[in-house]
Amino acid sequence: MVFTPNANDLLSILPALLLSGVGLIFLVLQFFYHSNEHRVIRFVTGGTILLAIYFLTLNLGSKPGKGLFFHQQVSISDVSFWLNIIYFASGFFTIIASPRILSQHGVDFPEFYPLMLFALTGMYFMTTGADLIVIFVGLELLSITLYVLIGMARHEISSLEATLKYFLLGAFSSGFMLMGIAFLFGGSGTTQLDGALRPLVVEGPSSFFSKIGFALLLVGVSFKIALAPFHSWTPDVYEGSLTTITGFMASGPKAAAMGLLLILFQYLPADNSSIFTLILGILAAVSMTVGNVFALKQENLKRVLAYSSISHAGYVVAGIVCGAKMEVIYYLIMYAVTNVAGFAIIAYLENAKHQITYSSIKYLSNTKPLTAVGLLIIFFSLAGIPPLGGFWTKLFLFQKIAESENILNRVLLITGVINSAIAIFYYLRVTVSAFMSEDSGESTTESIPTSYGISFTSTVCILFAVFAWVVFQPNAL
């Protein structure tokens, strides 16, 4: 069978074509452009992402519109649109915030920018693809670029250790996913999502193969989400990576993995009778608890946010298994924004010299009051303190979970509320250190030059977390 794509097919992947095309051009031009000044390539990269966002909006609203394209291998929907907005926005702000961090750590080669574009392309296909092969190719494109991005500070042992850990464990998870796709194909005879997952809800011999395949697929996705017990890589990789890249990982790729899980569960029954719903519900409850309990014992703020991300993954997955959709998207948007801002501020305070702990930000409000207030807002939002955006995300998500009287929903709701209360302790420690300590930490006494990129990124994201909920809610998505 010969398939020739038409104009609508090409328009449906125009944002990805733009990102990957510019990335390839950059890789070629680096052989002719040897300057260490990357301002031009940075501006072009940022402009490319903004143009891709414009095409995303155009595709959803007019041509080609919502639907399936490329012989039902690409799907444009409200869910895929908002997920792509999260990826592109997180990539845009990471590019703005990263120049000083890259310079401080000796990353003077321009590959960072095309790698970011390729990562965005991979995430695009992960949740816009309607075929398991397309999704897997997108996932691998994202994974390979992250392996390189994590280890870009090649003169630092912590960075090399982080990339090696992520590469080894990521290779295992990719193997699980590929084997799962093979079993799903064996049970259904197709790799298109609709057909490949249909045997899961019917009885028969093919259902057995499909269930094995879906279970293996979920193992790989759970690793990317960092659900317990597949979370062991998270704190070490978050700590070892360059901090703005850590912020990117905690926003874009994290949202892509959870968005993929959301899309997969749209093909399963809406009730809680599925064994996969029960298993993921248990993993969600365990992730909430493990993430928050281990975060209580951390001192390094990057590791605190790493374990915090595990608990937030539990909240989101709990919403997915309980039937939430736009509430999950809303949660991911606010969570991505706060993470980008939080890691940007931590990167500023590190100044390429320190690990930022609770002790190092003691009495931060004395010498850097705006930075201290920014950290306070970010951690308060992550804790769910009203009226910040993080409070509304949890409120809408928990309301959706509470709509059903199913025992699983009740357990997840109670577990989520209890863990939200536990998390307040380590989030509020930032306030105690920055505002209520008489001693001064190393980041407080050190003079740190202003970074306009970090200032812009953190300011825009913080303002969004503080005020966006007034007009931006799940029913507006």
Order of alpha helices (4+ residues) and beta strands (2+ residues): alpha-alpha-alpha-beta-beta-alpha-alpha-alpha-alpha-alpha-alpha-alpha-alpha-alpha-alpha-alpha-alpha-alpha-alpha-alpha-alpha-alpha-alpha
